[in-house]
Amino acid sequence: MEVIRGRKRIEVSIFDLVVGDVVPLKIGDQVPADGVLITGYSLSIDESSMTGESKIARKDQKTPFLMSGCKVADGYGSMLVTAVGINTEWGLLMASISEDTGEETPLQVRLNGVATFIGIVGLSVAVLVFIVLIARYFSGHTENEDGTTQFIPGKTSFNTAFDDCIKIFTIAVTIVVVAVPEGLPLAVTLTLAYSMRKMMVDKALVRRLSACETMGSATTICSDKTGTLTLNEMTVVEAYLGGISLSPSHSTETLAPTVTSLLIEGISHNTMGSVFISENGVEVTGSPTEKAILLWGNKMGMVFEDARSKISVINVFPFNSEKKRGGVAVLTNNKIHVHWKGAAEIVLASCSSWIDSTGHVQPLESAKLNQFSKQIEDMAAISLRCVAFAYKTDNVENIPDEENREQWVLPEDDLIFIGVAGIKDPCRPGVREAVQICKDAGVKVRMVTGDNLHTAKAIALECGILDSEVIATDPLVIEGRAFRGLSDKERMDVAERISVMARSSPNDKLLLVQALKKRGNVVAVTGDGTNDAPALFEADIGLSMGIQGTEVAKESSDIIILDDNFASVVKVVRWGRSVYANIQKFIQFQVTVNVAALVINLVAAISSGSVPLNAVQLLWVNLIMDTLGALALATEPPTDHLMHQTPVGRRAPLITNIMWRNLIVQALYQVIVLLTLNFRGKTLLRLKNESVDHANEVNNTFIFNTFVLCQLFNEFNARKPDELNVFRGLTKNYLFMAIIGITAIFQILIIEFLGKFTKTVRLNWKLWLVSIAIGLFSWPLAVAGKFIPVPDTPLGNYFAPIRRFFRHYIKRCFGRNHHHETLEGDGQATSANAS
């Protein structure tokens, strides 16, 4: 690249650019570093990669700053380099998103807590069972099946005692295996992977797996406006031509052909854009405003190429940002038509007459002028960009010859007013409904945009983010600079109430995300520009746009919205909640099995010295519980019911009070039934006349079979923890039905054909029916249990004082020891130094 160094123009590598170099810029160049404009002519910079706004920024002495990575859209100039490499805005941006925070998601934090708690309880029970069984064994309280004592001091051989101790140790280890939730990671991974695959259908590409569940915890969504809530296509949505309002805006039925032809003539010639009709449809080039007007003309019947070929252009006055209008003179039917287009109030001020809908020219009297002005003000009030059209006729004789034509100034006074068009970037279809779904789900949607306050407010009202104009006041609607000027504490207080932030910089968006996270919110952020990367990176869930999004934004995000539609963001929330709900279902199911298995084996071990469920049986239960149960419950599809609940946020417990109620009811039922069978089973099953060995085998097999069938039927209850009808949508989940069927078939095979391996015996059909009836009773029991009221306060909060006491006690003990150790260490060090 070329630079001016020491007043000489030399070529250097972009990597050798230094502060103080002067860099010449022209159309198509990329700004190589941060700098300030020295000289330039009509220099326009495309800053969309940094700001996210598609508007072209004009650079002059008032706004001389240029940022690295932006492109020169028009003009030329030279800049003085002020920062290079990591010190540029781009470099600082890249540095901020390359740091790995290692922050855990809200669900990961909860899962770690649940897994640790269950593991500690299971290990404690296993150690207790081992100690009790060892104590009973060596004290001579453990008997064989024939009634003889297992261990007699001095008589029992070492090998026999060692084998018995190994069996006891196996029972303890089996309890740990059953208690430790090793199926939890499997369930989480399965439901995340299943949801990720399904979300692709809903136009969401998940880049980070854990983002699926985090989105379900989201309490607020900070959404970009352009391209996400809106179409990012400037469109003529309102038109006032010939003194009447057109509905729709491109309808010309109420206009005379003269008015329509004049308007089309002006649109087709007074433009820097073009229209190309291909097999794929209409392709329009030009600035966003030019595109909107050309498409509007196309809808009114304009054939661009024909209109331009039939009429010759005499002279052009390009659009000027100072005069805010552009004009063209054309020759038609031996007459000169001078067409003007530009800012509505400026064009209207140059008019002295107007053309009505019948094609007659009328003088522009004061009343009519006020009417047109009022119409323009009404359009501007709803944030429409108003573009007015006017023309003037002139005789051919008044036109200078070709040699002097370039110096000819187009007449710009005493114009005839045709009308005004209102242009805006309209909301995407379905956005209002999507925002309302978020509100019903307790998720607050906030708009963060670089647009001005009036436009942002109008779009927010149209989308439903703001309910009415009355409440659209500070701090609900705030500008970025005002938010930026607040202290950290004030920002935290104000952030919770903000609905719309206008004129925001990338740093403002980042400050808002940080303030919301400090308030305990789980924040999702949508963005498409490189400037959005820090906020996307900082947020709990970063959502980038697949179509308009830059590569940097996509790399910084967790999920890519493939169709750039806010409605797809709501679908992601729905799937996220489904992931969270499915994990909760599995935990309810697993903890029920854990509690029942642990209590049964603990009570039986302490009371009789033996356990009804042996190692192989418990491992089979574990297989059902972990692998098949996880697979069945992880693939439950989302329901509309999920979007009528409040978000869980960061502080809500993973095991809710409703889940505790359900699992306690089921576990208590299973424990009572199975302990009754363990101690009174031989009598209840009428096995007194059978041999002792056979009666024990039948009773233990029946306990095992009943326990497994209870889990099988309870799996249905786990589908809908807070609904009475647990069968709703069951027929749509083929995998769930298949797993239930496979589990039932395997259980039959184990009982009837694999008895030698599992130490079971065959059961007659009567005992099978009794087992099924006991398991089936869990359904009406679950329905009855759901009528038991639960407190709103999480169960863990009642134990908070106990936790605080232990934490304080441990801190004091260990803190004091650490203090003494420090003093001793300091004393030794001092002595060593002294000697």
SESEDO-449444 format. One line per 10 residues: number of its first residue (from 0); for each residue x, y, z of C-alpha. Coordinates in steps of 0.05 Angstrom, whole numbers. Example, Ala and Ser with C-alpha at 12.3 -4.5 7.8 and 13.67 -1.06 7.14 Angstrom:
% SESEDO-449444
0	246 -90 156  273 -21 143
***
This chain:
% SESEDO-449444
0	0 0 0  21 72 -12  36 121 45  66 191 48  126 190 94  176 248 99  138 283 43  153 224 -3  102 175 -30  129 104 -18
10	101 33 -18  102 -5 48  70 -68 75  7 -57 116  44 -90 174  96 -34 172  46 22 179  63 69 237  31 127 273  44 192 236
20	40 162 166  -6 197 116  -49 148 77  -85 167 12  -155 137 6  -199 126 -55  -263 88 -73  -259 14 -55  -201 21 -6  -204 -8 63
30	-182 39 119  -118 7 144  -114 40 213  -149 90 257  -137 162 237  -163 232 223  -181 263 157  -131 315 132  -161 331 64  -218 300 24
40	-270 310 -29  -340 278 -19  -308 224 23  -361 173 45  -344 114 90  -383 49 98  -378 38 174  -429 -18 177  -375 -69 198  -362 -28 260
50	-427 8 276  -478 -43 249  -517 13 214  -521 10 138  -522 86 131  -461 114 94  -422 163 137  -395 226 104  -328 251 129  -307 324 133
60	-274 371 182  -333 365 230  -331 289 231  -258 273 212  -248 207 250  -237 143 210  -237 72 238  -195 13 217  -231 -40 175  -283 7 144
70	-289 16 69  -287 78 26  -355 82 -9  -346 147 -48  -297 204 -59  -224 208 -41  -179 239 11  -119 228 57  -115 211 130  -64 217 185
80	-53 151 222  -65 158 297  -67 84 320  -46 17 291  -53 -56 309  -80 -73 378  -89 1 394  -142 12 340  -216 6 354  -215 -59 314
90	-155 -85 354  -187 -68 421  -251 -103 396  -213 -166 378  -175 -166 444  -240 -160 484  -272 -220 451  -211 -265 452  -208 -271 528  -238 -336 554
100	-277 -321 618  -290 -395 634  -357 -374 663  -406 -431 677  -477 -428 652  -533 -422 703  -554 -494 692  -483 -520 699  -478 -486 767  -544 -518 788
110	-526 -587 761  -459 -586 798  -496 -571 862  -549 -626 852  -497 -678 831  -453 -662 890  -511 -666 939  -537 -732 911  -466 -761 909  -452 -741 982
120	-518 -770 1006  -507 -835 966  -435 -843 991  -457 -830 1063  -512 -883 1058  -463 -932 1026  -411 -921 1082  -466 -928 1135  -492 -993 1103  -421 -1021 1099
130	-406 -1004 1172  -473 -1034 1196  -465 -1098 1155  -392 -1107 1176  -411 -1095 1249  -470 -1144 1245  -427 -1195 1210  -369 -1196 1259  -415 -1191 1320  -450 -1255 1298
140	-518 -1223 1281  -518 -1243 1208  -549 -1310 1192  -548 -1355 1131  -613 -1374 1095  -616 -1439 1136  -613 -1399 1202  -541 -1413 1220  -494 -1356 1241  -448 -1333 1184
150	-388 -1313 1226  -365 -1352 1288  -299 -1327 1319  -246 -1381 1316  -287 -1427 1271  -300 -1387 1207  -241 -1391 1160  -204 -1329 1136  -223 -1342 1063  -297 -1349 1080
160	-296 -1285 1122  -258 -1249 1067  -309 -1271 1014  -367 -1247 1058  -333 -1180 1069  -324 -1173 994  -399 -1186 984  -415 -1132 1036  -367 -1084 1001  -400 -1101 935
170	-468 -1082 964  -440 -1015 988  -407 -1000 921  -472 -1018 885  -509 -968 928  -458 -914 909  -465 -932 835  -541 -927 840  -538 -862 880  -486 -825 840
180	-522 -790 782  -475 -813 727  -535 -811 680  -542 -736 690  -488 -716 639  -518 -766 591  -588 -736 599  -562 -665 592  -521 -682 530  -578 -721 498
190	-629 -667 507  -581 -613 484  -561 -652 422  -634 -669 406  -655 -597 414  -596 -571 373  -617 -615 315  -689 -594 319  -671 -520 325  -638 -523 257
200	-708 -533 228  -729 -470 264  -672 -430 231  -625 -430 290  -554 -458 285  -525 -474 354  -450 -462 358  -443 -476 433  -484 -534 460  -495 -505 530
210	-528 -443 498  -591 -484 485  -608 -491 559  -582 -421 578  -632 -391 530  -687 -425 569  -665 -386 631  -663 -319 595  -699 -263 631  -685 -208 580
220	-668 -202 506  -629 -141 482  -647 -139 408  -617 -99 351  -669 -61 310  -644 -60 239  -652 -127 204  -676 -164 267  -740 -128 288  -745 -95 220
230	-734 -121 149  -673 -77 135  -708 -57 71  -730 16 64  -801 15 38  -852 67 18  -908 54 67  -949 118 58  -960 164 -2  -997 231 -9
240	-1003 249 -83  -1047 299 -119  -1075 322 -53  -1102 253 -34  -1075 196 7  -1063 130 -30  -1082 64 1  -1042 22 -10  -984 69 -24  -974 44 -96
250	-1047 46 -117  -1057 95 -175  -1130 82 -189  -1152 149 -159  -1099 188 -198  -1104 216 -268  -1055 185 -319  -1021 253 -325  -1002 252 -251  -978 180 -254
260	-935 191 -316  -903 254 -287  -886 217 -223  -857 157 -260  -818 203 -305  -787 237 -245  -773 171 -208  -740 136 -267  -694 195 -287  -680 231 -222
270	-642 173 -191  -572 145 -185  -599 74 -179  -623 24 -230  -675 -31 -238  -659 -98 -270  -713 -150 -282  -686 -222 -283  -714 -292 -276  -706 -286 -201
280	-748 -223 -197  -734 -149 -193  -663 -129 -173  -653 -56 -151  -587 -20 -138  -573 46 -104  -577 76 -35  -631 48 12  -676 108 -2  -666 103 -78
290	-683 29 -75  -747 42 -37  -770 95 -87  -752 53 -148  -789 -7 -121  -849 38 -106  -847 63 -178  -841 -8 -203  -905 -27 -165  -941 32 -197
300	-926 4 -266  -859 37 -283  -818 0 -335  -749 29 -318  -712 14 -382  -769 37 -427  -780 101 -388  -707 120 -393  -698 102 -466  -758 143 -491
310	-736 208 -458  -668 242 -464  -634 275 -404  -611 347 -414  -576 361 -348  -570 332 -278  -562 364 -210  -537 306 -164  -566 300 -95  -530 349 -49
320	-528 337 26  -527 412 39  -587 429 -5  -619 361 12  -648 352 -58  -629 330 -128  -657 348 -197  -657 328 -270  -679 363 -334  -709 318 -389
330	-735 331 -459  -805 303 -472  -853 322 -528  -812 384 -545  -818 408 -474  -769 410 -417  -790 378 -351  -746 394 -292  -758 342 -237  -738 353 -164
340	-736 303 -108  -712 313 -36  -728 331 36  -803 345 38  -803 412 75  -748 440 29  -781 418 -36  -849 443 -13  -819 511 5  -797 519 -68
350	-866 506 -96  -917 558 -118  -970 511 -145  -993 438 -141  -1024 386 -187  -1088 353 -163  -1110 281 -172  -1146 299 -237  -1083 327 -268  -1100 401 -263
360	-1049 450 -236  -1075 493 -179  -1043 553 -144  -1012 535 -76  -1052 578 -29  -1037 586 45  -1090 537 68  -1066 483 20  -994 496 39  -1012 486 113
370	-1049 422 94  -987 394 59  -942 416 116  -988 382 166  -986 318 125  -910 319 125  -908 332 200  -956 273 213  -912 227 172  -849 251 208
380	-883 241 276  -887 166 262  -814 166 241  -825 163 166  -770 192 122  -809 242 78  -787 250 6  -825 302 -36  -832 304 -112  -841 367 -154
390	-831 389 -226  -829 450 -271  -841 458 -346  -798 501 -390  -791 516 -464  -735 485 -506  -714 555 -528  -693 572 -456  -642 515 -454  -569 535 -467
400	-532 501 -524  -491 439 -511  -426 477 -500  -455 519 -443  -504 467 -417  -458 442 -361  -459 511 -329  -535 515 -333  -567 518 -265  -632 481 -262
410	-692 525 -242  -711 509 -171  -765 560 -155  -839 564 -173  -843 488 -176  -907 447 -182  -917 401 -122  -935 329 -140  -935 296 -72  -896 264 -16
420	-876 192 0  -864 165 71  -807 115 75  -786 71 132  -755 4 148  -819 -35 167  -824 -86 222  -817 -158 203  -883 -197 197  -897 -233 262
430	-850 -192 305  -906 -160 346  -935 -230 361  -865 -255 379  -853 -197 427  -921 -211 460  -902 -284 468  -839 -261 504  -879 -216 549  -927 -273 567
440	-866 -316 582  -838 -264 629  -780 -246 583  -769 -171 574  -750 -149 504  -706 -87 499  -688 -51 435  -617 -25 428  -604 15 365  -560 68 335
450	-620 104 304  -649 169 332  -697 170 390  -761 184 349  -748 127 300  -730 79 356  -793 98 395  -838 90 334  -811 21 317  -815 0 390
460	-889 21 392  -902 -16 327  -867 -79 352  -902 -78 419  -839 -67 460  -871 -2 485  -945 -5 501  -963 68 489  -933 136 474  -950 159 544
470	-901 113 579  -846 124 526  -807 171 572  -740 170 607  -713 122 633  -757 72 593  -731 106 531  -660 132 537  -603 154 493  -536 119 496
480	-497 180 518  -544 192 577  -537 120 600  -461 123 590  -457 184 635  -487 149 695  -447 119 752  -443 43 759  -495 42 814  -542 87 775
490	-533 45 712  -553 -18 751  -616 17 776  -636 46 709  -618 -15 666  -675 -56 695  -726 -5 670  -698 10 601  -741 -14 542  -709 26 486
500	-638 53 480  -627 99 420  -564 130 392  -524 75 426  -451 59 413  -423 -11 418  -396 6 487  -465 28 510  -493 -40 491  -437 -74 530
510	-449 -30 591  -523 -47 589  -508 -122 586  -460 -117 644  -509 -77 686  -565 -127 673  -521 -186 691  -501 -153 756  -575 -148 772  -581 -224 766
520	-611 -226 697  -595 -280 646  -583 -236 585  -590 -255 511  -564 -205 459  -576 -203 385  -527 -168 338  -501 -169 267  -443 -120 263  -371 -127 284
530	-386 -73 335  -435 -120 370  -381 -172 383  -362 -149 454  -436 -149 476  -448 -217 443  -386 -244 478  -405 -215 546  -478 -237 544  -500 -304 572
540	-527 -320 502  -501 -285 440  -547 -289 380  -517 -266 314  -552 -258 247  -537 -308 193  -553 -264 133  -531 -193 153  -482 -215 207  -408 -205 199
550	-360 -263 210  -333 -231 274  -404 -226 302  -418 -299 284  -352 -322 316  -370 -285 380  -440 -313 385  -468 -377 414  -526 -385 366  -534 -360 294
560	-604 -340 272  -604 -363 200  -663 -320 175  -647 -257 216  -718 -259 244  -736 -241 316  -791 -294 313  -736 -346 307  -705 -319 371  -770 -334 407
570	-768 -405 381  -698 -411 410  -726 -389 478  -780 -442 471  -730 -497 456  -685 -472 512  -742 -479 562  -756 -548 535  -684 -568 548  -688 -542 619
580	-756 -576 631  -731 -643 603  -671 -642 649  -717 -627 708  -761 -685 688  -702 -732 687  -677 -707 754  -746 -717 786  -748 -788 757  -676 -804 779
590	-680 -776 849  -744 -815 861  -707 -880 844  -647 -858 885  -688 -843 947  -729 -907 942  -669 -953 929  -626 -921 983  -680 -921 1037  -701 -993 1022
600	-630 -1021 1024  -611 -979 1085  -670 -1000 1127  -664 -1073 1106  -589 -1074 1119  -596 -1044 1189  -655 -1087 1210  -639 -1155 1179  -567 -1151 1155  -586 -1166 1082
610	-612 -1124 1024  -672 -1144 980  -641 -1115 917  -575 -1147 898  -518 -1116 857  -541 -1142 789  -613 -1120 801  -592 -1051 824  -547 -1043 763  -606 -1061 718
620	-648 -1009 753  -590 -961 743  -589 -977 669  -664 -962 663  -657 -900 705  -596 -871 671  -592 -892 599  -662 -909 577  -696 -859 623  -651 -804 599
630	-664 -822 526  -739 -824 537  -747 -759 576  -693 -720 538  -732 -723 473  -797 -693 498  -816 -638 448  -832 -567 472  -903 -547 488  -939 -480 489
640	-947 -490 564  -873 -474 573  -882 -403 545  -934 -386 598  -885 -395 655  -837 -344 684  -763 -352 667  -721 -389 719  -665 -337 718  -601 -348 757
650	-625 -360 828  -684 -408 820  -668 -478 846  -662 -535 796  -706 -580 839  -769 -539 850  -820 -548 906  -868 -581 856  -813 -632 838  -799 -645 912
660	-873 -658 924  -879 -706 866  -816 -746 882  -830 -749 957  -901 -776 943  -875 -829 894  -813 -848 935  -854 -853 999  -905 -898 964  -850 -943 936
670	-812 -947 1002  -875 -965 1042  -897 -1018 992  -828 -1050 983  -809 -1050 1057  -877 -1081 1072  -862 -1135 1021  -791 -1143 1049  -814 -1156 1120  -885 -1184 1109
680	-881 -1208 1037  -881 -1282 1052  -945 -1276 1090  -979 -1228 1041  -958 -1271 981  -979 -1335 1017  -910 -1366 1013  -910 -1397 1083  -921 -1467 1056  -861 -1460 1008
690	-790 -1479 1027  -750 -1423 1061  -702 -1415 1002  -756 -1414 949  -800 -1367 990  -742 -1317 998  -725 -1322 923  -798 -1310 902  -806 -1252 952  -741 -1218 930
700	-758 -1228 857  -827 -1199 868  -796 -1139 904  -747 -1128 847  -802 -1135 794  -849 -1088 830  -793 -1037 840  -776 -1037 766  -849 -1032 744  -859 -974 793
710	-803 -937 757  -833 -955 690  -901 -925 707  -869 -866 744  -833 -848 679  -901 -827 652  -912 -783 713  -844 -749 702  -867 -725 632  -913 -672 662
720	-891 -652 732  -942 -596 739  -1000 -622 696  -1055 -671 714  -1057 -703 645  -990 -737 637  -1011 -771 572  -1019 -708 531  -976 -711 469  -954 -782 485
730	-972 -810 417  -927 -759 383  -865 -782 421  -851 -848 387  -783 -856 420  -814 -852 490  -864 -906 473  -810 -949 442  -765 -944 503  -822 -961 550
740	-838 -1022 507  -764 -1044 504  -756 -1036 579  -819 -1078 593  -795 -1133 545  -726 -1136 577  -757 -1140 647  -799 -1199 625  -738 -1233 596  -697 -1221 660
750	-751 -1249 706  -772 -1308 662  -707 -1329 628  -646 -1297 661  -658 -1319 732  -590 -1351 741  -554 -1287 723  -598 -1239 764  -613 -1289 821  -688 -1287 807
760	-741 -1339 797  -801 -1341 750  -865 -1309 775  -935 -1335 761  -986 -1292 725  -1021 -1273 790  -957 -1243 818  -945 -1207 752  -1014 -1176 756  -1002 -1155 828
770	-936 -1122 808  -969 -1086 750  -1026 -1063 796  -977 -1035 847  -939 -998 792  -1004 -974 760  -1028 -944 825  -973 -892 819  -1015 -857 765  -1076 -839 808
780	-1029 -826 866  -991 -775 823  -1056 -740 805  -1077 -737 879  -1008 -712 899  -1014 -653 851  -1071 -626 892  -1024 -618 952  -1006 -543 955  -933 -524 956
790	-903 -460 984  -874 -407 937  -810 -403 977  -759 -454 952  -747 -512 999  -672 -497 1003  -687 -429 1033  -713 -462 1097  -646 -495 1107  -607 -431 1092
800	-596 -414 1167  -566 -483 1178  -520 -476 1118  -499 -407 1141  -484 -433 1211  -439 -489 1184  -406 -443 1135  -392 -392 1190  -368 -447 1237  -321 -478 1185
810	-295 -409 1166  -280 -392 1238  -245 -459 1252  -204 -460 1188  -193 -386 1189  -165 -389 1259  -120 -448 1242  -96 -411 1180  -82 -350 1223  -40 -391 1272
820	-3 -425 1215  12 -357 1185  38 -331 1251  81 -393 1261  107 -389 1190  123 -315 1200  158 -331 1266  201 -385 1234  218 -340 1176  237 -284 1224
830	281 -332 1264  314 -357 1201  329 -287 1179  356 -268 1247  403 -327 1249
***
